[in-house]
């Protein structure tokens, strides 16, 4: 569990590093075009490297990989479209609402009981997210799109927690990525696909494709074979903490007391969730009827 938690923290660090980048990229590149190019590159790499593992998946895992990919692809499109219509900070907070939605969905869909300490962690991380992100909060169309994406991310986390087994992680990641690429291509095709211009934009797209796309999905899929969905969701709220850290370090933003307090609350949530497992039966993927 410890190594899986570390892998997820690494994933959130990489995601956090892309916020400033993506905001700049979608200022000049249409959202769906950016996503299509990003995920087609990521899919090409993963499918080329792990083709044998994809071929080894059974019919049931193939179907699941496609479902997970469609859910994740739609979440990406909604989130990025919402990001274009709202401030990065507010949409970062609303995206983070998957931490609340994951245990609710796990309870409803899988009839999983979420222990009290985990709810404490959910409340702490939500409060931390609020401090990190919110100055004022008005709900416009952008925020609603991002909220819909958060619900889909939660569904993806619950599905991955239920269906991922470490042995299938590589094949399942590659298949999901192929599906995500198809979903994003379909979203981009109506207006034609604009390609990134110049070495700067290409470098940004390649980084988000390979590090925040291919590598991150492999690590997440593997880690979620070892962790319960809700624990994974709480660990993943580290993303805005890293996003704030990178914004201060590279984006020239000022470190504020609020950022500090928000980061501390999210870290506290992670601490609560990581201390508990000592007393928790291991979360084996449940046999699916």
C-alpha positions in Angstrom: 0.0 0.0 0.0 2.8 2.4 0.9 4.5 2.1 -2.5 1.1 2.5 -4.3 0.4 5.7 -2.3 3.8 7.0 -3.2 3.2 6.3 -6.9 -0.1 8.2 -6.7 1.6 11.2 -5.0 4.1 11.2 -7.9 1.2 11.2 -10.4 -0.4 14.2 -8.7 2.9 16.1 -8.7 3.2 15.6 -12.4 -0.5 16.6 -12.9 0.0 19.7 -10.7 3.0 20.7 -12.8 0.8 20.9 -15.9 -1.8 23.4 -14.7 0.2 26.5 -15.6 1.3 24.8 -18.9 -2.2 23.8 -20.0 -3.7 27.2 -19.2 -1.1 28.8 -21.5 -1.5 26.1 -24.2 -5.3 26.4 -24.4 -5.1 30.2 -24.7 -3.8 29.6 -28.3 -4.8 26.0 -29.1 -8.5 24.9 -29.2 -9.3 22.7 -26.1 -10.4 19.6 -28.0 -7.5 19.9 -30.5 -5.0 20.1 -27.6 -6.6 17.0 -25.9 -6.7 15.0 -29.2 -3.0 15.6 -30.0 -2.0 15.0 -26.4 -3.8 11.7 -26.0 -3.1 10.4 -29.5 0.6 10.7 -28.8 0.2 9.1 -25.3 -1.9 6.3 -26.8 0.5 5.6 -29.7 3.4 5.3 -27.2 1.5 3.1 -24.7 0.0 0.8 -27.4 3.4 0.4 -29.1 5.2 -0.5 -25.9 2.5 -2.6 -24.2 0.8 -4.2 -27.3 1.6 -7.7 -25.9 -0.1 -6.9 -22.6 -3.2 -5.5 -24.4 -3.5 -8.7 -26.5 -3.3 -10.7 -23.3 -6.4 -9.0 -21.7 -9.5 -11.2 -21.5 -12.8 -10.0 -23.1 -14.1 -8.7 -19.8 -11.0 -6.6 -19.1 -11.1 -5.2 -22.6 -14.7 -4.1 -22.1 -13.8 -2.5 -18.8 -10.8 -0.7 -20.3 -13.0 0.8 -23.0 -15.7 1.9 -20.4 -13.0 3.5 -18.2 -11.4 5.2 -21.2 -14.7 6.7 -22.3 -15.5 8.0 -18.8 -12.0 9.5 -18.5 -12.0 11.0 -22.0 -15.4 12.7 -21.4 -14.1 14.0 -18.0 -11.1 15.5 -19.7 -13.2 17.2 -22.4 -15.6 18.7 -19.8 -12.9 19.7 -17.4 -10.8 21.5 -20.1 -13.8 23.2 -21.6 -14.8 24.3 -18.1 -11.3 25.5 -17.4 -11.5 27.8 -20.5 -14.7 29.3 -19.0 -13.7 29.8 -15.4 -10.6 30.7 -13.4 -8.0 28.0 -13.0 -8.3 28.3 -9.2 -12.0 27.8 -9.0 -12.0 24.9 -11.5 -9.1 23.3 -9.5 -11.4 23.4 -6.5 -14.4 22.0 -8.3 -12.4 19.3 -10.0 -11.1 18.3 -6.5 -14.7 17.6 -5.5 -14.2 14.1 -6.8 -12.7 13.5 -3.3 -16.2 13.9 -1.9 -18.0 12.2 -4.8 -15.8 9.0 -4.8 -16.9 7.6 -1.3 -20.5 8.6 -2.1 -20.3 6.7 -5.5 -18.5 3.8 -3.8 -21.2 3.6 -1.2 -24.0 3.7 -3.8 -22.6 1.6 -6.6 -20.5 -0.9 -4.6 -22.3 -0.7 -1.3 -19.0 -0.1 0.3 -18.9 1.3 3.9 -16.6 4.2 4.3 -15.0 4.3 7.7 -15.4 7.5 9.8 -11.7 8.4 9.6 -11.9 8.5 5.9 -14.8 10.9 6.0 -12.7 13.1 8.4 -10.0 13.0 5.7 -12.6 13.9 3.0 -13.8 16.9 5.0 -10.2 18.1 5.7 -9.1 17.8 2.1 -12.2 19.6 0.8 -11.6 22.5 3.3 -8.0 22.5 2.2 -9.0 22.7 -1.5 -11.4 25.5 -0.7 -8.6 27.5 1.0 -6.2 26.8 -1.9 -8.6 27.7 -4.7 -11.5 29.9 -3.7 -11.5 33.7 -3.5 -15.0 34.3 -4.6 -17.3 31.5 -5.8 -19.9 32.2 -8.4 -21.4 29.2 -10.2 -21.4 29.7 -14.0 -21.5 27.3 -16.9 -17.7 26.7 -16.6 -18.1 25.6 -13.0 -20.9 23.3 -13.8 -18.9 21.7 -16.7 -16.1 21.1 -14.3 -18.4 19.7 -11.6 -19.7 17.2 -14.2 -16.1 16.3 -15.0 -15.4 15.7 -11.2 -18.4 13.3 -11.1 -16.9 11.4 -14.0 -13.4 11.3 -12.4 -15.0 9.9 -9.3 -16.7 7.3 -11.4 -13.3 6.5 -13.0 -11.6 6.2 -9.7 -14.3 3.9 -8.3 -14.3 1.7 -11.5 -10.5 1.5 -11.5 -10.4 0.6 -7.8 -12.9 -2.2 -8.5 -11.5 -3.5 -11.8 -7.7 -2.9 -11.7 -5.5 -5.8 -10.8 -1.8 -5.2 -10.7 -1.1 -8.0 -13.3 -3.3 -6.2 -15.9 -2.2 -2.7 -15.2 0.0 -2.2 -18.3 -2.5 -3.6 -20.8 -5.4 -1.9 -19.1 -3.6 1.5 -19.1 -2.7 1.2 -22.8 -6.3 0.2 -23.7 -7.8 3.1 -21.7 -5.4 5.5 -23.3 -6.3 4.3 -26.8 -10.0 4.8 -25.9 -9.4 8.3 -24.4 -7.6 9.2 -27.7 -10.5 8.1 -29.8 -13.0 10.1 -27.6 -10.9 13.2 -27.8 -10.4 12.8 -31.5 -14.2 12.6 -32.0 -14.5 15.7 -29.9 -11.9 17.6 -32.0 -12.8 16.4 -35.6 -15.9 18.7 -36.3 -13.7 21.8 -36.5 -10.6 20.2 -37.9 -7.6 19.6 -35.7 -5.1 22.4 -35.3 -1.6 21.2 -34.5 0.7 22.9 -31.9 2.9 25.6 -33.4 6.6 26.0 -32.7 9.0 24.0 -30.4 7.6 25.6 -27.2 4.0 24.4 -27.8 5.2 21.0 -29.0 7.4 20.6 -25.9 4.3 21.4 -23.7 2.1 19.0 -25.5 4.7 16.2 -25.4 5.2 16.7 -21.7 1.5 16.6 -21.0 1.2 13.5 -23.3 4.1 11.4 -22.0 4.5 12.4 -18.3 1.0 13.6 -17.3 -0.7 11.2 -19.8 1.0 7.9 -20.5 3.2 7.5 -17.4 0.6 8.9 -15.0 -2.1 6.6 -16.2 0.1 3.5 -15.9 1.1 4.5 -12.3 -2.5 5.3 -11.4 -3.9 2.1 -12.8 -1.2 0.0 -11.1 -1.6 1.9 -7.7 -5.4 1.5 -7.8 -5.0 -2.2 -8.0 -3.5 -1.9 -4.4 -5.6 0.9 -2.8 -9.3 1.4 -2.1 -10.9 4.0 -4.3 -11.5 6.5 -1.5 -8.0 6.3 -0.2 -6.8 6.9 -3.8 -9.1 9.9 -4.1 -7.8 11.5 -0.9 -4.2 11.1 -2.0 -5.0 12.5 -5.4 -6.2 15.8 -3.8 -2.4 16.6 -3.5 -2.7 17.8 -7.1 -3.8 21.4 -6.3 -1.1 21.5 -3.6 1.5 20.8 -6.2 -0.3 23.1 -8.7 0.0 25.9 -6.2 3.7 25.1 -5.5 4.5 25.1 -9.2 2.6 28.3 -9.7 4.6 30.0 -6.9 7.9 28.4 -8.1 7.6 28.8 -11.8 4.6 31.0 -12.5 5.7 33.9 -10.4 2.6 33.8 -8.1 3.0 34.9 -4.5 2.8 32.4 -1.7 -0.1 33.4 0.6 -1.1 32.3 4.0 -4.3 30.8 2.5 -2.2 28.6 0.1 -0.1 27.5 3.1 -3.2 26.7 5.3 -4.9 24.9 2.4 -1.9 22.8 1.6 -1.5 21.8 5.3 -5.1 20.7 5.5 -4.8 18.5 2.4 -1.6 17.0 3.8 -3.4 16.4 7.1 -6.1 14.5 5.2 -3.6 12.4 3.4 -1.9 11.6 6.8 -5.2 10.6 8.3 -6.0 8.3 5.4 -2.5 6.8 5.3 -2.4 6.1 9.1 -5.6 4.2 9.1 -4.7 1.3 6.8 -2.6 -0.3 9.6 -6.0 -1.2 11.2 -7.8 -1.8 7.9 -8.2 -5.2 6.2 -6.4 -5.0 2.8 -8.6 -3.9 0.0 -8.4 -6.8 -2.4 -10.3 -6.1 -5.7 -13.7 -7.7 -5.0 -14.8 -10.6 -7.2 -17.2 -9.1 -9.6 -20.4 -11.1 -9.9 
